Amino acid sequence: MIKDITIGQYFLGNSFLHRMDARMKIILTFALIIAIFVCKSIPSLLLMVAITVFLVAVSSVPFKMVLKSIKPIAIIVVFTGILNLFYVTGGKTLFEWSFIHITTKGIFTAVFMAVRIICLVVISSLLTYTTTPTMLTDAIERLLSPLKVFKIPVHTLAMMMTLALRFIPTLIEEIDRISNAQKARGADLDSGGLIEKVKALIPIIVPLFVSSIRRAYELADAMDCRCYVGGDGRTRMKQMKLKGSDFVSLLVTAVLIAGLILLNHYFTKVI
Amino acid sequence: MNKDILIKFNNVTFAYTSYEDEEESVNTPVLTDFSLEIPRGQFIAVLGHNGSGKSTAAKMMNALLVPQSGSVTVDGIPTSDESRIIDIRRKVGMVFQNPDNQLVATIVEDDVAFGPENLGVPPEEIRVRVDNALKAVGMYEFKDREPHKLSGGQKQRVAIAGIITMQTDCIVMDEPTAMLDPRGRKEVMDTIKMLCDELGITVVLITHYMDEAVKADRVVVMNDGKICLDGAPREVFSNVELIKSLGLDVPQATELAYRLNKAGFDIDFNVLDEEECAGAIFSLLEVK
């Protein structure tokens, strides 16, 4: 079961989102996330929703998986919705009872916040659904490379990310093995209150650390053997090239964001 | 005989003074006055029980460790020369016991590309090398997979491919089959055979398995940091008593013939594999 886990949540496919240059995808995702919070009028929010729906539709990621990414934040959506409903005042008062005031602005804010959060999560999870972890770390390394001027070790950070991703499944297997070994020795991992449970983790965490450190030494030897000396003078097998279609996506996104701003400008802002 | 010496140990002495792997503890002399010459193109198996110094010797072959006295040279370059360490590692690659601890990337082909990327090879050439190496070890169709979803033998073959792409003259393997099941072991052994026979790479195989050592051109048996036996497999495994006294086994076929011989049958126990053993027993029965 554990062997089947996929790192990150990449979903294999061949949509134009999959094919888009990862750097461009990251930049456009950020642009859209900012755009979400620009929407203040109803038409602009509707356009944002339309963009999100469109992206999901063309991503070839099954709708079920998209829903799955929303599930964990459902409670946050509901909570912020309710909070805004009761605390935001302004506009017409619709309902009043002792300390509770429900106003039109409150309702709008609640709805807007809920829709915004959902759009935000859907758009950002589309990024991870359509990009492999390797592509993501590569793209992040390249996007951050200007920071080298400020002596920030961009390559080292990207390498750390790659190794962390690489060793997640290995360490999960290790945890499984250690906890089975400790259970076989009579360790009780499942009963008791919270404090007992945390204490019961010690016999798992200590061996895990020891073995991880040993692994780290071996990995360092293996990387030395393969002539790893850091980022200087390295080449990459997979080159990232911006294609024409990437620039079209950039243009389309820019137009859409301009549209959002215009819709905001010409229609009444409801929040 | 090819006299082109690739790796040369000259009166090497080494003692561990701190933590290392569980085989060696504090302040233990591991190699004492150790000398060995490995000619180019040879497939050499190194045998020895735990703590005999074979892993230490392996780590000296590409400057992961340097001798405390004496010298190790790779193609004439002393491993103690820090400025040429990359040159040495371009010539001698290494595969370790645990396949999980030597793969660095989350995709098979990215991992195989890691070595040449470090060497600054142009991207188009890396692509060609990676594809060829993966085909050579029979893992081409797995190139887009994630390493943790492969079997042990497959992972180890990916690790070997990662060294092949660096186009080293020699690959040192430190018990590459120790953590594998019999099937994985066979896959890896077939790959190793292919390395020497088809690619002409010098292979140093450190192993516990006698049946693997039999396949080598030359077998070196180590004990307490010294070489006890050195020669062709047939020569080495004819010293059944000596090998057993070192706490090692002989190949199963040799063992069977040896016991028959001890039991009074007139059988030549200098056999290495099942076929030879069967032949020897057959001729024994025929005489009767």
Interface residues (C-beta under 8 A of the other chain):
Chain A: K3 D4 T6 I7 T132 P133 T134 T162 L163 L165 R166 P169 T170 E173 R214 R215 E218 L219 D221 A222 M223 D224 C225 R226 C227 Y228 V229 G233 R234 T235 R236 M237 K238 Q239
Chain B: D21 K59 N62 L64 I86 R89 R90 G93 M94 F96 N98 D100 N101 Q102 L103 V104 A105 T106 I107 E109 D110 A113 F114 G115 P116 E117 N118 L119 G120 V121 P122 P123 I126 R127 V130 E146 P147 H148 K149 G162 I163 M166
